[in-house]
Every structure is written in structure tokens, then in C-alpha cells.
Amino acid sequence: MSPPSRTGAEVGRRIGVGLMYGLFRPRVLGAWKVPAAGPLIFAVNHSHNVDGPMVMGVAPRPTHFLIKKEAFVGPLDPFLTGIGQVKVDRTTTDRTAITRALDVLAAGGVLGIFPEGTRGEGDFAALRAGLAYFALRGGAPVVPVAVLGSAERSGRLISALPPLRARVDVVFGDAFDAGDGSGRRTRKALDEATERIQKQLTTHLENARRLTGRRVTLE
């Protein structure tokens, strides 16, 4: 199987730009902090289904998100695959998804991950080890990304979407290395990296809330 298409991800980014700016009023902060080249991981909080498309549209680089296989239904399957997104089976150790994600990083691309594993409070309180694994194995720095305002319920015309023309803030943080510089990939190293990542992401989210005057609201 060929690696996820970077050209496809760029097409997805352009589609996302049109959709997100057409439907909402994104306010993007800190995009200048995103390294312009090299392997990178966006670690995104997740409180609404629009968070992934929002980041995909406003990020300064094309992004390949790890997306649950349940989203790849009907015409969305070839579409999401065509724009370079990575299908993952969350019920098992999905070797194909792992390989494709590492291929993205090996090619110097950007991998998007929701480290909480599923949509929830969006506060980075419960991180899975997958993010640390990809960061250490792929040698990729992590950029924390806070999406704030996407889960607001008041004023919605369509229940599954934020209110039309609502402001959604996307705040990019400083890139950081998840490892300790030793190059270790042991279970202990993964646990330590996960703890290090959680502290960084939580701090970024708190700073983003203060910067924007926002709170993360559960969908």
C-alpha cells in the first residue's frame, strides 16, 4: 500500500480552508510557531467532530490525521483516503495504520493526532501512549494545538455543527521534543514521554484559554 499522499493532504487543506472560512470565523493564533519543514506531530484536543477539519483547513502545512475507521463510510472512504488521511481501527493494534503514520513522518510530513483517543472534554486529561510512540519512533517534535469554541451549543441551526459564522479559535503552541534525548523506546521511556507530553499540552491549553478568554465546552 502506498504511503498517504502529501499532494492529497494539500488538496484537503485547500478544501478545508474554503469550508471552515465559509461556515465559521476561525481565528488562528501562533501559526508562525509551526516548523516549516521536517516531520511533525500536531497534538489536538478534541471536543467536537469539526476539530479535525478545522485544523486541517487553517494549519500552515498539509496534515494527515489519524481518523477512526467508522468515519470512512460510503463516499467518505475514497474521499478521506484521497486527501491523505489515515484510517485507524481503534479496537486493535492496527499495524497498517501505524505503518502509514510512520510513513508520513519518514517523508517529513505532518501527522495529526487526537491524543485523548476520542471526542470528550477536550482538556487533554486522559492521554494514550500512541502519541509518545509516534513522536519517539518517528523522531518528530510535537506541536500542541488547542481548538476552542467548536463545541458551543447556543445558536446552532444544525445540531452537528457549531453555530454558523461562529468564532472558533485555533491556537498553535511551541514545538517540543517528547523524548529525553537518549533515544530510548522502552515502555518506561514511552510512559515518561507520555507524562512529559501531557504536561506540555495541559499548559498550552491553559495558556490558550487565557489568551482567547475561552473555555473548553463538552459537546
N, C-alpha and C positions, 0 to 999 in steps of 0.2 A: 504494500500500500504506500502510495506516495505521501510525502510529508504535507501538512496543511499549507495551502497556498498563501504566500505573502501578498501576491497580487490580489487574490480574492479578499484577503483581510483589508486591503486598501480600498477595494470596491465597497466592502461592508462599512468601512469608516465613512466613506462619502455618502452612502445611503443613510447612515446614522446621523450624519450632520444635518441632512435635509429633514429627516423625520423629527429629530429632537428639537431643532430650532424652529421647525414648523408647528409642532404641537405645544412646546413648552418654552420657557425662557431660561435656558441654562446660564448659570454664572460660574465661570471656570476660574479657579484661583490656583496659582502655583504650578501651572503647566510648564513654566520655564525650568522647573527643577528636574524634569524628566530627562535623563541622559539621551542624547540624540542618536546614539548608536550602541550596538552591543546587546547581548542577552539581558533581559529584564523581566521582572515579575510585578504586575500590578496586583496588590492585595486589597480587595474591595469589600467594604461592609455591605450587607445585603438585607434590606428591609422591604424591597419591592421588586417585582419582576422587571421593571423598566430600568433597574440599576445597570445591568449589563449593556443593553443597547445605548444607554446614556453615556457610559464611559467609552464605549466603542466609538460613539459619534464625536465626542469632544476631546478625546486624547490626542496628543500631538503625533503619536505613532500608531500604525495599524496594530490591532490587538487580536490575538487568538484566545478566546475564552474557553475554559473547560465548562461544558454545559451538560446537564443531566440528559440522559438518553430519552427521557419521557418528552422532552421538547421537540425531538426530531420526529414529528408525526406528519403524515401526508406530504404536501408540497414544501413544508418547512425543512424536511430532511435534506433534499438536494440543495435547497437554498442555503441553509446554515453550513453545510459541508462546502458549498461553492464559495462562501465568503470566509473560508479558512477557520471555522470554529471546530472545536474538538468534542466529539460525543463521548460521554463517560457513563459507565454503569456503576452507580453508587452502591449497589448491593454486593459487589465482589471486588477483588483486586483486578482491575481492568488493565491488563498488560498492554493491550493495543492503545488505549488512551494514554498510558504512561509513556509508551514509546513515541507517540505522536507529539505529546507535550515536550518531551526532551528534544525531539527533532526541531521544534520551534526554537528552543533556546540554543541548540547547537548551530542553527543557522543565523544566530544573532537577532532573533525576533523577540516579540513581547508576548508573554503568556499572562492571561488574566485569570485570577483565581478568587473565588469567594471562600476564604479560609474557614468561615463558620460552617461550611458544608451545605447549608440550606438557608432558605429565607427565614428570618427570625427578628430578633430585637435590633439587629444591625449595630451591635455595640462591641463586637469582637470578644465577647465574654467567653465563648467556647470555641477554641481553635483546634483543628485537626492537624495531624502531623504531615499531611500531604504537602503543604506549602513549604515546610522546612526541608522535606525530601527534595523537592524540585529546586529549591534555592541552593542546597548543598551539592546535589548531583549535577545540576546544570551550571554551577558556578555563576549564578545570576544574582545581582543585587535586587532588593525588594523596594518598591515604591508604594507606600501606603496611600490609599485613595478613599476619601470619605464622601459618600453621596448623601446629601441632607435635603429633606423636603419632598422626596419622592413618595413617601407613604402618607402624606397628608390626605385626610378623608373629606374634609369640608369642601363643598363647591364642585364635587365631581359630577360630570354628566355621564361618564362611562365608569362603571364601578371598578373595572380592572386597571384603570389608568389614573394618574394624578390629575387634578383639575386642569383643563385646557388653559394654556398660556400661564400656568403656574411657574413660579421661580423654583428651580432646582439647583442647588449648589453642588459643585464637584470640586473638591479640594485635594490637590496632589501634594504629597509630602516629600521630604528629602529621602533620596535613595540610601539604603544601608545594607551592609553585609550581615546575613543571618548567622554565619559561622563565626568561629573564634580565631580563624586564621590558621588552624592546624591542619585543615584538610580532612579531618576525621568524618566518617559517615556511619559511625556506630549508633546503636539505639540511644546510648547516653548522649551522643552528640546531637542527635535529632531532637531529643527531649529538651536539651539545653537551648538549641536553636529555636524550638517552638516557644519556649518561655521568653527568649530574647525578642522574638517577633511579636508576641502578644503585648509585651511592654511597649514596644515601639508603636504598634498600631493603636493601642489604647491611648497613649499620649497624643498621637496625631489626631485621633478623633476628638479628644477633649479640646485640643487647640483649634480644630476646625469649628467646633461648636461655638467657642468663644469668638472666633474670627467672624463667623456668619450670624451669630445670635440665634443659632438653630438648636433644636433637639432632635434626636432620632426618635421617630414615632412608629410604633408597631402597626403594621398593616392590619 
